[in-house]
Amino acid sequence: MATSSGRTNNLPELREISVSSLRPADIPVLRIKTDVDVGMWKRTRGYQDYGIFLRRLAESVVGYQLPYEDPEPDKGVAAVIDMLDKLDKWIDEIPPLPTPQRFGNLAFRTWGKRLEAECDDLLRALLPTHLLPSIPFISPYLLTSFGSFTRMDYGTGHETSFALFLLCLALLRFISPEPRIERQVVLCLFVRYMRLCCRLQDVYKLEPAGSHGVWGLDDYFFLTYVFGSAQLRDQTEIPPSAILRPPLPPSNLYFISIMRIHEVKSGPFHEHSSQLYSIATGVQYWSKVHSGLFKMYEAEVLGKRVVVQHIPLGGLLDWDVEQRPPAASVAPLASPSVPPMAATAAPWATAAPYATTIPPSTSFTPPTRMPPVSFTTGLPHTHRSLGSHGTGHKASPGGPILPARAPLGPTASTALRPGVVPSTMAPPPPPSSVSQAPTEGGEMEEPASRSSGPS
C-alpha cells in the first residue's frame, strides 16, 4: 500500500487556483464546435490538469480492493457523498411515469429540473464560505454529470463532466490532492456516483448516449474500467481472462462494471461486449490493459467532438487559446499529426488533429505556454515507429489493445443482405453459354437459384 503512495508522489503536482483569480468573463461555456477546437483544447492548461488528475487518481488505488474504508475519512469527500445521497433520495420522491417508451421516462426531466433549480443551493451547502464565489465556475459541470435532461440519455461525456467537477474541487483545494484522499475519491466517492447513475439509468430507462453498440467498450461508463484496471495492475493472481467466468466478486471497479453489463444485457458476452471480450482473450497483463484503456479513453472519449462538445470549458479549466493562430496556419507538433475524426490508430497516439504547415515566408514562433505533453505519461511526445500486429509480432509492454476481430464467416447481416456477398463465400460460377443479364451488383444472374451461404 505504501508503494502506491510512492508512485503518486512521483507524478506531477496538481496546481492550486485561488478564487480571487477567477474572472466573471471566464465562466464555463460550450466552446468546442469543430474538430479543430478539440485539438486546441488538448493543448490547454485545463486539459493537462485533467490528465494529471486522472493519473494521480489511478495511481492512488493500485493494489487496493473494495469495499474500502479509511480510518480518517476526508471531510470534503464525505460532504460530496452526502450530496449524492440527497440526489438519490430525489429518485424516490420523483417516481417514473407509466409511459410506454422503451427509453427515456419523462420523470427524468422533472428530476433534472429540480437539479437545475437547486444546484446552487446544493453547492452553497457543500462549499465553505471563502469558496462560494466559485459556484458559477463549478455548477455547469455538476449539472451535466447525470445525463441529458433533453435527450434523456447518459454516456461517457456525462461521466467525464463529473470527473471535471471533482477536478475543480481539487484545484480549489476543497479536496486535497494527496494519495490517501485521492484514494477515497475513487474507492468511496466515485463508487457512490456510479451507484447513483446506475439507479438513474434503471428507474428512468436512460438511453445510452452515442453508444457504439457491440463495438463500444461500454454503453455508459469508461473511467470505471480505467480505475478498476489500476486496482488490479500490479497483481498476478487474477488474469484479465477472469472476467469470462462470472459471477465476479465486487472487489474492484472493473469487476463491478462487468457484472453491471450482465445485469442489463442478455446473450453471449462475446457478442454484446466484443471489445471487453477481446481484451480478456488477447491481453495477458493488467498493466497493459490499464495503459491501453487510458489511451483509448483519450482517443475515443476526449478526442471525439460529438462527446466533448457538450462539456463547458473556461474558468478553472483554462481555455487559453486566445493567442493561437487560425487553423490554416498552425505549426505542426513534434508528434505525427492525425486528420480530424480519423479512426483510432494503435497505440492511440494523441497528436493534435490539425496538421497544416506554415508557408516558408511566415515567421511564426510556436506558443510556448503549454508545450505538447502526453496526456497519459506526462512526458513530451516522441515519435516512434509502429510495428505490424501481424503474425510473429510481439507487442511491446503498454502497447495498444487491439479491436475485436471481424466475423470469420457470413452472418445474418451479410449473408441475407441484398447485393452483398461476404468475402468467405464461394466465388460465383463462370459464365455459361446461356445469355445472362448483369444484375445491379455487377454479377451475372444465374438461371438457377444460388444458395446465400458458402458452398
C-alpha positions, 0 to 999 in steps of 0.5 A: 500500500505504501508503494502506491503512495510512492508512485503518486508522489512521483507524478506531477503536482496538481496546481492550486487556483485561488478564487480571487483569480477567477474572472466573471468573463471566464465562466464555463461555456460550450466552446468546442464546435469543430474538430479543430477546437478539440485539438486546441483544447488538448493543448490547454492548461485545463486539459493537462490538469485533467490528465494529471488528475486522472493519473494521480487518481489511478495511481492512488488505488493500485493494489487496493480492493473494495469495499474500502474504508479509511480510518480518517475519512476526508471531510470534503469527500464525505460532504460530496457523498452526502450530496449524492445521497440527497440526489438519490433520495430525489429518485424516490420522491420523483417516481417514473411515469407509466409511459410506454417508451422503451427509453427515456421516462419523462420523470427524468426531466422533472428530476433534472429540473429540480437539479437545475433549480437547486444546484446552487443551493446544493453547492452553497451547502457543500462549499465553505464560505471563502469558496462560494464565489466559485459556484458559477465556475463549478455548477455547469459541470455538476449539472451535466454529470447525470445525463441529458435532461433533453435527450434523456440519455447518459454516456461517457461525456456525462461521466467525464463532466463529473470527473471535471467537477471533482477536478475543480474541487481539487484545484480549489483545494476543497479536496486535497490532492494527496494519495490517501484522499485521492484514494477515497475519491475513487474507492468511496466517492466515485463508487457512490456516483456510479451507484447513483447513475446506475439507479438513474439509468434503471428507474428512468430507462436512460438511453445510452448516449452515442453508444457504439453498440457491440463495438463500444467498450461500454454503453455508459461508463469508461473511467470505471474500467480505467480505475478498476484496471489500476486496482488490479495492475500490479497483481498476478493472481487474477488474469484479465481472462477472469472476467469470462467466468462470472459471477465476479466478486465486487472487489474492484471497479472493473469487476463491478462494471462487468457484472453491471453489463450482465445485469442489463444485457442478455446473450453471449458476452462475446457478442454484446461486449466484443471489445471487453471480450477481446481484451480478456482473450488477447491481453495477458497483463493488467498493466497493459490493459490499464495503459491501453484503456487510458489511451483509448479513453483519450482517443475515443472519449476526449478526442471525439467532438460529438462527446466533448462538445457538450462539456463547458470549458473556461474558468478553472479549466483554462481555455487559453487559446486566445493567442493561437493562430487560425487553423490554416496556419498552425505549426505542426507538433513534434508528434505525427499529426492525425486528420480530424475524426480519423479512426483510432490508430494503435497505440492511440497516439494523441497528436493534435488533429490539425496538421497544416504547415506554415508557408516558408515566408511566415515567421511564426514562433510556436506558443510556448505556454503549454508545450505538447505533453502526453496526456497519459505519461506526462512526458513530451511526445516522441515519435516512434515507429509502429510495428505490424500486429501481424503474425510473429509480432510481439507487442511491446509492454503498454502497447495498444489493445487491439479491436475485436476481430471481424466475423470469420464467416457470413452472418445474418447481416451479410449473408441475407443482405441484398447485393452483398456477398461476404468475402468467405463465400464461394466465388460465383460460377463462370459464365455459361453459354446461356445469355445472362443479364448483369444484375445491379451488383455487377454479377451475372444472374444465374438461371438457377437459384444460388444458395446465400451461404458458402458452398 
